[in-house]
Amino acid sequence: MKLRTLRAPQWVQLTAGDPARFQLRPLTGEERMELSQQVWLSPRVLQMPVADMFRAVRRSLIGWEGIVDDESGEPVPFSTEAIDLLPEGTIAVLVQQVHSLSTLHRVIPPPAEDEDGRHDPDEVDAFLEGDEPGNSDSQ
């Protein structure tokens, strides 16, 4: 059996105004445990071998936009093989994003059921988006 997170993949932009965007999915607990070499020096500072950083990004990165070849200026289509061509600094920043996306930051209580065991669709949508039940109109 595999459990899945309710967090959806997200697009991240490493630098404001940069056309490059990366689509990351959260890692599962099992995938995170396999990256056993990681050492968190603080909640925001990660130290891990470069090979493990690339491995984590290879597992999480599912797409990109705005990545171009330095020499030709041509767009580089996303592929798992092309991930290895990204600069190490980019990989290091993406690892931080992967960690943030894959970490449960707070527990959100599931929406309440009515007497027939049904959930309000708006509350379910809010729950899946990470909002507190009852606050779905705050967006």
DSSP file (Angstrom, degrees, kcal/mol; ACC not computed):
  #  RESIDUE AA STRUCTURE BP1 BP2  ACC     N-H-->O    O-->H-N    N-H-->O    O-->H-N    TCO  KAPPA ALPHA  PHI   PSI    X-CA   Y-CA   Z-CA
    1    1 A M              0   0    0      0, 0.0     2,-0.4     0, 0.0     0, 0.0   0.000 360.0 360.0 360.0 139.0    0.0    0.0    0.0
    2    2 A K        -     0   0    0     26,-0.0     2,-0.3     2,-0.0    26,-0.0  -0.986 360.0-148.8-122.2 135.7    1.2    3.5   -0.8
    3    3 A L        -     0   0    0     -2,-0.4     2,-0.4     0, 0.0     0, 0.0  -0.773  12.9-148.7 -98.4 147.6   -0.3    6.6    0.8
    4    4 A R        -     0   0    0     -2,-0.3     2,-0.2    24,-0.1    24,-0.0  -0.875  14.2-117.7-117.1 152.2   -0.3    9.9   -1.2
    5    5 A T        -     0   0    0     -2,-0.4    23,-0.0     2,-0.1    97,-0.0  -0.493  13.0-135.5 -79.6 153.9   -0.1   13.4    0.1
    6    6 A L  S    S+     0   0    0     -2,-0.2     2,-0.4     2,-0.1    -1,-0.1   0.514  77.5 104.4 -84.8  -5.3   -3.0   15.8   -0.5
    7    7 A R        -     0   0    0     94,-0.1    -2,-0.1     1,-0.0   122,-0.1  -0.635  66.9-141.2 -79.5 131.2   -0.5   18.4   -1.5
    8    8 A A        -     0   0    0     -2,-0.4    16,-0.1   120,-0.2    -2,-0.1  -0.472  29.5 -85.0 -86.9 158.7   -0.5   18.9   -5.2
    9    9 A P        -     0   0    0      0, 0.0     2,-0.3     0, 0.0    16,-0.3  -0.285  50.8-152.4 -56.4 150.8    2.6   19.6   -7.4
   10   10 A Q  E     -A   24   0A   0     14,-2.8    14,-2.9    -3,-0.1     2,-0.5  -0.958  13.8-126.3-131.7 148.6    3.5   23.3   -7.4
   11   11 A W  E     -A   23   0A   0     -2,-0.3     2,-0.4    12,-0.2    12,-0.2  -0.800  31.2-169.4 -88.3 132.0    5.3   25.6   -9.8
   12   12 A V  E     -A   22   0A   0     10,-3.0    10,-2.7    -2,-0.5     2,-0.5  -0.956  15.1-156.1-124.7 145.8    8.2   27.5   -8.3
   13   13 A Q        -     0   0    0     -2,-0.4     8,-0.1     8,-0.2     3,-0.1  -0.985   5.4-158.0-118.8 123.5   10.2   30.4   -9.6
   14   14 A L  S    S+     0   0    0     -2,-0.5     2,-0.4     6,-0.4    -1,-0.1   0.816  79.2  27.5 -76.0 -30.3   13.6   30.7   -8.0
   15   15 A T  S >  S-     0   0    0      5,-0.3     3,-2.2     3,-0.1    -1,-0.2  -0.997  90.0-109.6-134.7 130.5   14.2   34.3   -8.8
   16   16 A A  T 3  S+     0   0    0     -2,-0.4    -2,-0.0     1,-0.3     0, 0.0  -0.323 106.1  16.4 -57.0 134.0   11.5   37.0   -9.3
   17   17 A G  T 3  S+     0   0    0      1,-0.3    -1,-0.3     2,-0.0     0, 0.0   0.275  92.4 128.1  85.9 -11.8   11.2   38.0  -12.9
   18   18 A D    <   -     0   0    0     -3,-2.2    -1,-0.3     1,-0.1    -3,-0.1  -0.623  57.1-143.9 -76.7 132.5   13.1   35.0  -14.1
   19   19 A P  S    S+     0   0    0      0, 0.0     2,-0.3     0, 0.0    -1,-0.1   0.667  71.8 102.3 -71.8 -13.2   11.2   33.2  -16.9
   20   20 A A        +     0   0    0     46,-0.2    -6,-0.4    -5,-0.1     2,-0.3  -0.553  48.6 175.8 -75.1 129.7   12.4   29.8  -15.6
   21   21 A R  E     - B   0  65A   0     44,-2.6    44,-2.3    -2,-0.3     2,-0.4  -0.976  14.7-154.5-132.6 147.9    9.8   27.9  -13.6
   22   22 A F  E     -AB  12  64A   0    -10,-2.7   -10,-3.0    -2,-0.3     2,-0.6  -0.977   8.6-144.2-125.9 133.7   10.0   24.4  -12.1
   23   23 A Q  E     -AB  11  63A   0     40,-3.1    39,-3.1    -2,-0.4    40,-1.0  -0.881  25.5-176.4-100.4 119.1    7.1   22.1  -11.3
   24   24 A L  E     -AB  10  61A   0    -14,-2.9   -14,-2.8    -2,-0.6    37,-0.2  -0.886  14.7-155.2-116.3 142.8    7.8   20.0   -8.2
   25   25 A R        -     0   0    0     35,-2.0    77,-0.1    -2,-0.4   -17,-0.1  -0.871  33.9 -99.8-109.5 150.8    5.8   17.3   -6.5
   26   26 A P        -     0   0    0      0, 0.0     2,-0.2     0, 0.0   -21,-0.1  -0.381  37.3-121.1 -64.5 146.0    6.1   16.5   -2.8
   27   27 A L        -     0   0    0     71,-0.4     2,-0.1     1,-0.1    33,-0.0  -0.588  25.3-117.1 -81.3 150.9    8.2   13.5   -1.9
   28   28 A T     >  -     0   0    0     -2,-0.2     4,-2.2     1,-0.1     5,-0.2  -0.376  28.8-106.1 -76.9 166.1    6.7   10.6   -0.1
   29   29 A G  H  > S+     0   0    0      1,-0.2     4,-2.3     2,-0.2     5,-0.2   0.892 122.8  53.4 -59.6 -39.6    7.9    9.7    3.4
   30   30 A E  H  > S+     0   0    0      2,-0.2     4,-1.7     1,-0.2    -1,-0.2   0.915 108.2  49.2 -63.1 -43.2    9.6    6.7    1.9
   31   31 A E  H  > S+     0   0    0      1,-0.2     4,-0.7     2,-0.2    -1,-0.2   0.898 111.1  50.2 -63.4 -39.5   11.4    8.8   -0.7
   32   32 A R  H >< S+     0   0    0     -4,-2.2     3,-0.8     1,-0.2    -1,-0.2   0.898 108.2  52.4 -65.5 -39.5   12.6   11.2    2.0
   33   33 A M  H 3< S+     0   0    0     -4,-2.3     3,-0.2     1,-0.2    -1,-0.2   0.842 101.3  61.0 -65.8 -32.0   13.9    8.3    4.2
   34   34 A E  H 3< S+     0   0    0     -4,-1.7     2,-1.3     1,-0.3    -1,-0.2   0.749  91.5  68.9 -66.1 -22.2   15.9    7.1    1.2
   35   35 A L    X<  +     0   0    0     -3,-0.8     3,-1.6    -4,-0.7    -1,-0.3  -0.418  65.0 153.4 -90.3  59.1   17.8   10.4    1.3
   36   36 A S  T 3   +     0   0    0     -2,-1.3    -1,-0.2     1,-0.3    -2,-0.1   0.618  55.1  71.1 -69.9 -14.2   19.4    9.4    4.5
   37   37 A Q  T 3  S+     0   0    0     -3,-0.2    -1,-0.3    12,-0.1     2,-0.1   0.562  71.8 113.2 -80.0  -6.7   22.5   11.6    4.0
   38   38 A Q    <   -     0   0    0     -3,-1.6     2,-0.4    10,-0.1    10,-0.2  -0.411  46.4-169.3 -70.3 140.9   20.6   14.8    4.5
   39   39 A V  E     -C   47   0B   0      8,-2.6     8,-2.7    -2,-0.1     2,-0.8  -0.979  12.6-148.4-131.3 117.9   21.4   16.8    7.6
   40   40 A W  E     -C   46   0B   0     -2,-0.4     6,-0.2     6,-0.2    -2,-0.0  -0.781  12.9-176.8 -89.4 112.9   19.2   19.7    8.7
   41   41 A L  E    S-     0   0B   0      4,-2.0    -1,-0.2    -2,-0.8     5,-0.2   0.773  76.9 -16.5 -77.3 -26.9   21.4   22.3   10.4
   42   42 A S  E >  S-C   45   0B   0      3,-1.3     3,-0.6    -3,-0.1    -1,-0.2  -0.919  87.7 -81.3-160.5 174.2   18.3   24.4   11.0
   43   43 A P  T 3  S+     0   0    0      0, 0.0     3,-0.0     0, 0.0    -2,-0.0   0.754 131.7  32.3 -58.8 -21.3   14.8   24.4    9.7
   44   44 A R  T 3  S+     0   0    0      1,-0.1     2,-0.6    -4,-0.0    56,-0.1   0.511 106.2  76.3-112.5  -6.5   16.0   26.4    6.6
   45   45 A V  E <   -C   42   0B   0     -3,-0.6    -4,-2.0     2,-0.0    -3,-1.3  -0.924  57.1-173.2-116.7 119.1   19.6   25.1    6.1
   46   46 A L  E     -C   40   0B   0     -2,-0.6     2,-0.5    -6,-0.2    -6,-0.2  -0.891   7.2-169.6-111.1 135.4   20.2   21.8    4.5
   47   47 A Q  E     +C   39   0B   0     -8,-2.7    -8,-2.6    -2,-0.4    -2,-0.0  -0.988  26.8 139.7-122.8 121.8   23.5   20.0    4.2
   48   48 A M        -     0   0    0     -2,-0.5   -10,-0.1   -10,-0.2     5,-0.1  -0.984  56.2 -84.2-155.3 154.3   23.6   16.9    2.0
   49   49 A P     >  -     0   0    0      0, 0.0     4,-1.9     0, 0.0     3,-0.5  -0.266  40.4-118.6 -59.3 147.4   26.0   15.4   -0.6
   50   50 A V  H  > S+     0   0    0      1,-0.2     4,-2.5     2,-0.2     5,-0.2   0.875 113.8  57.2 -56.7 -40.8   25.6   16.8   -4.1
   51   51 A A  H  > S+     0   0    0      1,-0.2     4,-2.0     2,-0.2    -1,-0.2   0.891 107.7  47.6 -60.0 -39.2   24.6   13.3   -5.4
   52   52 A D  H  > S+     0   0    0     -3,-0.5     4,-2.6     2,-0.2    -1,-0.2   0.852 108.3  55.3 -70.6 -34.0   21.7   13.2   -2.9
   53   53 A M  H  X S+     0   0    0     -4,-1.9     4,-2.3     2,-0.2    -2,-0.2   0.948 110.5  44.9 -61.6 -47.4   20.6   16.7   -3.9
   54   54 A F  H  X S+     0   0    0     -4,-2.5     4,-2.8     1,-0.2    -2,-0.2   0.897 112.3  52.6 -62.8 -39.5   20.4   15.7   -7.6
   55   55 A R  H  X S+     0   0    0     -4,-2.0     4,-1.6    -5,-0.2    -1,-0.2   0.915 109.6  48.4 -62.8 -43.2   18.6   12.4   -6.6
   56   56 A A  H  X S+     0   0    0     -4,-2.6     4,-1.6     1,-0.2    -1,-0.2   0.922 113.9  46.1 -63.1 -44.3   16.0   14.4   -4.6
   57   57 A V  H  X S+     0   0    0     -4,-2.3     4,-3.2     1,-0.2    -2,-0.2   0.901 108.2  56.4 -67.8 -39.7   15.4   16.8   -7.4
   58   58 A R  H  < S+     0   0    0     -4,-2.8    -1,-0.2     1,-0.2    -2,-0.2   0.863 110.8  45.6 -58.3 -35.2   15.2   14.0  -10.0
   59   59 A R  H  < S+     0   0    0     -4,-1.6    -1,-0.2    -5,-0.2    -2,-0.2   0.827 122.1  34.7 -77.0 -31.8   12.4   12.4   -7.9
   60   60 A S  H  < S+     0   0    0     -4,-1.6   -35,-2.0    -5,-0.1     2,-0.4   0.827  93.7  89.0 -95.1 -35.3   10.5   15.6   -7.3
   61   61 A L  E  <  +B   24   0A   0     -4,-3.2   -37,-0.2   -37,-0.2     3,-0.1  -0.514  39.9 163.5 -73.9 121.5   10.9   17.7  -10.5
   62   62 A I  E     -     0   0A   0    -39,-3.1     2,-0.3    -2,-0.4   -38,-0.2   0.376  61.1  -6.6-119.4   1.0    8.2   16.8  -13.0
   63   63 A G  E     -B   23   0A   0    -40,-1.0   -40,-3.1    16,-0.1    -1,-0.3  -0.949  53.0-161.4 179.8 163.1    8.4   19.7  -15.4
   64   64 A W  E     -B   22   0A   0     -2,-0.3     2,-0.3   -42,-0.2    14,-0.3  -0.986   3.5-159.3-153.8 162.6    9.9   23.1  -16.3
   65   65 A E  E    S+B   21   0A   0    -44,-2.3   -44,-2.6    -2,-0.3     3,-0.1  -0.976  72.6  27.0-137.3 149.1    9.4   26.1  -18.4
   66   66 A G  S    S+     0   0    0     -2,-0.3     2,-0.5     1,-0.3   -46,-0.2   0.658  73.8 140.8  77.9  16.2   11.8   28.8  -19.6
   67   67 A I        -     0   0    0      9,-0.3     9,-3.2   -46,-0.1     2,-0.3  -0.829  28.0-178.2 -93.7 126.3   15.0   26.7  -19.5
   68   68 A V  B     -D   75   0C   0     -2,-0.5     2,-0.3     7,-0.3     6,-0.1  -0.898  33.8-101.9-126.4 153.8   17.3   27.5  -22.4
   69   69 A D     >  -     0   0    0      5,-2.9     4,-2.4    -2,-0.3     5,-0.1  -0.581  28.4-139.3 -70.1 128.1   20.6   26.2  -23.7
   70   70 A D  T  4 S+     0   0    0     -2,-0.3    -1,-0.1     1,-0.2    -2,-0.0   0.850  98.8  40.5 -58.7 -36.7   23.4   28.7  -22.7
   71   71 A E  T  4 S+     0   0    0      1,-0.1    -1,-0.2     3,-0.1    -2,-0.0   0.934 128.3  24.9 -82.2 -47.7   25.1   28.3  -26.1
   72   72 A S  T  4 S-     0   0    0      2,-0.1    -2,-0.2     1,-0.0    -1,-0.1   0.726  88.2-135.0 -92.2 -22.6   22.2   28.2  -28.6
   73   73 A G     <  +     0   0    0     -4,-2.4    -3,-0.1     1,-0.3     3,-0.1   0.503  58.4 140.0  77.9   2.9   19.5   30.0  -26.6
   74   74 A E        -     0   0    0      1,-0.1    -5,-2.9    -5,-0.1    -1,-0.3  -0.522  61.8 -98.3 -79.6 145.6   17.1   27.3  -27.7
   75   75 A P  B     -D   68   0C   0      0, 0.0    -7,-0.3     0, 0.0    -1,-0.1  -0.335  31.4-138.6 -60.6 142.4   14.5   26.0  -25.2
   76   76 A V        -     0   0    0     -9,-3.2    -9,-0.3    -3,-0.1     3,-0.1  -0.921  17.6-132.9-105.2 115.7   15.5   22.8  -23.5
   77   77 A P        -     0   0    0      0, 0.0     2,-0.1     0, 0.0     5,-0.1  -0.357  31.8 -98.2 -65.8 147.8   12.5   20.4  -23.2
   78   78 A F        +     0   0    0    -14,-0.3     2,-0.3     3,-0.1     3,-0.1  -0.419  56.7 149.2 -66.2 137.3   12.1   18.8  -19.8
   79   79 A S     >  -     0   0    0     -2,-0.1     4,-0.9    -3,-0.1     3,-0.1  -0.942  55.8-116.7-158.7 155.2   13.4   15.3  -19.3
   80   80 A T  H  > S+     0   0    0     -2,-0.3     4,-0.5     1,-0.2     3,-0.3   0.838 117.7  54.5 -64.0 -30.4   14.9   13.4  -16.3
   81   81 A E  H >4 S+     0   0    0      1,-0.2     3,-0.9     2,-0.2    -1,-0.2   0.875 102.6  56.4 -68.8 -36.4   18.2   13.2  -18.2
   82   82 A A  H >4 S+     0   0    0      1,-0.2     3,-1.8     2,-0.2     4,-0.4   0.713  89.2  75.8 -69.9 -19.8   18.3   17.0  -18.7
   83   83 A I  H >< S+     0   0    0     -4,-0.9     3,-1.8    -3,-0.3    -1,-0.2   0.884  87.0  61.7 -57.3 -37.6   18.0   17.6  -14.9
   84   84 A D  T << S+     0   0    0     -3,-0.9    -1,-0.3    -4,-0.5    -2,-0.2   0.627  95.4  62.1 -66.4 -11.8   21.7   16.6  -14.6
   85   85 A L  T <  S+     0   0    0     -3,-1.8    -1,-0.3    -4,-0.2    -2,-0.2   0.565  79.7 105.9 -88.6 -10.3   22.6   19.6  -16.8
   86   86 A L  S <  S-     0   0    0     -3,-1.8     5,-0.0    -4,-0.4    -3,-0.0  -0.410  84.1 -98.2 -68.7 145.7   21.2   22.1  -14.3
   87   87 A P     >  -     0   0    0      0, 0.0     4,-2.1     0, 0.0     3,-0.5  -0.301  28.0-118.6 -62.4 148.4   23.8   24.1  -12.3
   88   88 A E  H  > S+     0   0    0      1,-0.2     4,-2.5     2,-0.2     5,-0.2   0.855 114.1  57.1 -56.9 -37.3   24.6   22.8   -8.9
   89   89 A G  H  > S+     0   0    0      2,-0.2     4,-1.8     1,-0.2    -1,-0.2   0.885 106.3  49.2 -62.8 -38.5   23.4   26.1   -7.3
   90   90 A T  H  > S+     0   0    0     -3,-0.5     4,-2.5     2,-0.2    -1,-0.2   0.912 110.6  50.7 -65.4 -42.6   20.0   25.7   -9.0
   91   91 A I  H  X S+     0   0    0     -4,-2.1     4,-2.4     1,-0.2    -2,-0.2   0.911 107.7  53.6 -60.7 -42.9   19.8   22.1   -7.7
   92   92 A A  H  X S+     0   0    0     -4,-2.5     4,-1.3     1,-0.2    -1,-0.2   0.898 111.5  44.6 -60.9 -41.6   20.6   23.3   -4.1
   93   93 A V  H  X S+     0   0    0     -4,-1.8     4,-1.7     1,-0.2    -1,-0.2   0.898 111.7  52.9 -70.3 -39.6   17.8   25.9   -4.2
   94   94 A L  H  X S+     0   0    0     -4,-2.5     4,-2.8     1,-0.2    -2,-0.2   0.874 103.6  57.7 -62.9 -36.2   15.4   23.3   -5.7
   95   95 A V  H  X S+     0   0    0     -4,-2.4     4,-2.6     1,-0.2    -1,-0.2   0.908 104.7  51.2 -60.3 -41.1   16.2   20.9   -2.9
   96   96 A Q  H  X S+     0   0    0     -4,-1.3     4,-2.3     1,-0.2    -1,-0.2   0.910 111.3  47.9 -60.6 -41.4   15.1   23.5   -0.3
   97   97 A Q  H  X S+     0   0    0     -4,-1.7     4,-2.6     2,-0.2    -2,-0.2   0.899 110.2  51.8 -66.4 -40.8   11.8   23.9   -2.3
   98   98 A V  H  X S+     0   0    0     -4,-2.8     4,-2.1     2,-0.2   -71,-0.4   0.926 110.3  49.3 -60.5 -45.4   11.4   20.1   -2.4
   99   99 A H  H  X S+     0   0    0     -4,-2.6     4,-0.9     1,-0.2    -2,-0.2   0.938 112.1  47.5 -60.1 -47.4   11.9   19.9    1.4
  100  100 A S  H >< S+     0   0    0     -4,-2.3     3,-0.6     1,-0.2    -1,-0.2   0.911 114.6  46.1 -61.8 -42.6    9.4   22.7    2.0
  101  101 A L  H 3< S+     0   0    0     -4,-2.6    -1,-0.2     1,-0.2    -2,-0.2   0.813 114.9  47.6 -69.0 -30.4    6.8   21.1   -0.3
  102  102 A S  H 3< S+     0   0    0     -4,-2.1     2,-0.4    -5,-0.2    -1,-0.2   0.485  94.8  89.6 -92.3  -4.1    7.3   17.7    1.2
  103  103 A T  S << S-     0   0    0     -4,-0.9     2,-0.8    -3,-0.6    -4,-0.0  -0.792  76.5-128.3 -99.9 133.9    7.1   18.7    4.8
  104  104 A L        +     0   0    0     -2,-0.4     3,-0.1     1,-0.2    -2,-0.1  -0.712  28.5 179.5 -78.3 113.4    3.8   18.8    6.8
  105  105 A H        -     0   0    0     -2,-0.8     2,-0.3     1,-0.3    -1,-0.2   0.816  63.6  -1.5 -88.3 -33.2    3.9   22.3    8.3
  106  106 A R  S    S-     0   0    0      2,-0.0     2,-0.6     0, 0.0    -1,-0.3  -0.988  70.4-114.9-154.5 153.4    0.6   22.1   10.1
  107  107 A V        -     0   0    0     -2,-0.3    -3,-0.0    -3,-0.1     0, 0.0  -0.812  25.5-159.6 -93.9 125.9   -2.3   19.7   10.5
  108  108 A I        -     0   0    0     -2,-0.6    23,-0.1    19,-0.1    24,-0.0  -0.921  21.7-123.5-105.7 122.3   -5.5   20.9    9.0
  109  109 A P        -     0   0    0      0, 0.0     3,-0.1     0, 0.0     0, 0.0  -0.373  31.6-109.6 -64.5 141.1   -8.6   19.1   10.4
  110  110 A P        -     0   0    0      0, 0.0    14,-0.1     0, 0.0    13,-0.0  -0.285  45.1 -84.2 -66.6 157.7  -10.7   17.4    7.8
  111  111 A P        -     0   0    0      0, 0.0     2,-0.1     0, 0.0    13,-0.0  -0.292  51.1-104.9 -62.5 147.0  -14.1   18.9    7.0
  112  112 A A        -     0   0    0     -3,-0.1     8,-0.6     1,-0.1     2,-0.3  -0.362  30.1-126.6 -71.9 150.7  -16.9   17.9    9.3
  113  113 A E  B     -E  119   0D   0      6,-0.1     6,-0.2     1,-0.1     2,-0.1  -0.691  16.7-128.1 -93.9 150.0  -19.5   15.4    8.1
  114  114 A D    >   -     0   0    0      4,-2.9     3,-2.2    -2,-0.3    -1,-0.1  -0.261  45.6 -82.7 -83.0-175.8  -23.2   16.0    8.2
  115  115 A E  T 3  S+     0   0    0      1,-0.3    -1,-0.1     2,-0.1    -2,-0.0   0.713 131.8  54.6 -65.4 -17.9  -25.6   13.5    9.9
  116  116 A D  T 3  S-     0   0    0      2,-0.1    -1,-0.3     0, 0.0     3,-0.1   0.345 120.9-106.3 -93.8   6.2  -25.6   11.5    6.6
  117  117 A G  S <  S+     0   0    0     -3,-2.2     2,-0.3     1,-0.3    -2,-0.1   0.672  77.3 133.4  80.7  16.5  -21.9   11.2    6.6
  118  118 A R        -     0   0    0      0, 0.0    -4,-2.9     0, 0.0     2,-0.3  -0.690  47.2-137.0-101.3 155.4  -21.5   13.7    3.7
  119  119 A H  B     -E  113   0D   0     -2,-0.3    -6,-0.1    -6,-0.2    -7,-0.0  -0.841  25.6-107.3-108.2 146.2  -19.1   16.6    3.4
  120  120 A D     >  -     0   0    0     -8,-0.6     4,-2.2    -2,-0.3     3,-0.4  -0.592  28.4-136.9 -66.8 124.6  -19.8   20.1    2.2
  121  121 A P  H  > S+     0   0    0      0, 0.0     4,-2.5     0, 0.0     5,-0.2   0.850 102.9  53.4 -56.7 -36.7  -18.1   20.3   -1.3
  122  122 A D  H  > S+     0   0    0      1,-0.2     4,-2.3     2,-0.2     5,-0.1   0.894 109.6  48.1 -65.0 -38.7  -16.8   23.8   -0.6
  123  123 A E  H  > S+     0   0    0     -3,-0.4     4,-2.5     2,-0.2    -1,-0.2   0.878 110.6  51.1 -69.2 -37.3  -15.2   22.6    2.7
  124  124 A V  H  X S+     0   0    0     -4,-2.2     4,-2.6     2,-0.2    -2,-0.2   0.933 110.7  48.9 -63.9 -45.4  -13.6   19.6    0.9
  125  125 A D  H  X S+     0   0    0     -4,-2.5     4,-1.6     1,-0.2    -2,-0.2   0.919 111.9  49.1 -59.4 -43.7  -12.2   21.9   -1.8
  126  126 A A  H  X>S+     0   0    0     -4,-2.3     5,-3.1     1,-0.2     4,-0.6   0.910 110.6  50.9 -62.4 -41.7  -10.8   24.2    1.0
  127  127 A F  H ><5S+     0   0    0     -4,-2.5     3,-1.1     1,-0.2    -2,-0.2   0.929 109.9  49.1 -61.0 -46.2   -9.3   21.2    2.8
  128  128 A L  H 3<5S+     0   0    0     -4,-2.6  -120,-0.2     1,-0.3    -1,-0.2   0.785 110.7  51.3 -66.1 -26.6   -7.6   20.0   -0.4
  129  129 A E  H 3<5S-     0   0    0     -4,-1.6    -1,-0.3    -5,-0.2    -2,-0.2   0.544 122.6-106.7 -85.6  -8.2   -6.2   23.5   -1.0
  130  130 A G  T <<5S+     0   0    0     -3,-1.1    -3,-0.2    -4,-0.6     2,-0.2   0.595  73.7 135.9  95.6  11.6   -4.8   23.6    2.5
  131  131 A D      < -     0   0    0     -5,-3.1    -1,-0.3    -6,-0.2     5,-0.1  -0.583  62.3-100.5 -90.6 155.5   -7.3   26.0    4.0
  132  132 A E    >   -     0   0    0     -2,-0.2     3,-2.1     3,-0.1    -1,-0.1  -0.500  49.4 -96.0 -67.9 140.3   -9.0   25.6    7.4
  133  133 A P  T 3  S+     0   0    0      0, 0.0    -1,-0.1     0, 0.0   -10,-0.1  -0.321 113.6  28.9 -56.4 139.3  -12.5   24.3    7.2
  134  134 A G  T 3  S+     0   0    0     -3,-0.1     3,-0.2   -12,-0.0    -2,-0.1   0.289 103.9  83.0  91.0 -10.1  -15.0   27.1    7.2
  135  135 A N    X   +     0   0    0     -3,-2.1     3,-2.0     1,-0.1    -3,-0.1   0.111  48.1 115.7-110.2  20.5  -12.6   29.6    5.7
  136  136 A S  G >  S+     0   0    0      1,-0.3     3,-0.7     2,-0.1    -1,-0.1   0.712  71.9  59.8 -66.6 -18.9  -13.1   28.6    2.0
  137  137 A D  G 3  S+     0   0    0     -3,-0.2    -1,-0.3     1,-0.2    -2,-0.1   0.404  81.9  85.9 -87.9   5.3  -14.5   32.0    1.2
  138  138 A S  G <         0   0    0     -3,-2.0    -1,-0.2     1,-0.2    -2,-0.1   0.493 360.0 360.0 -82.7  -2.4  -11.2   33.8    2.3
  139  139 A Q    <         0   0    0     -3,-0.7    -1,-0.2    -4,-0.1    -2,-0.1   0.478 360.0 360.0 -91.2 360.0   -9.6   33.4   -1.1
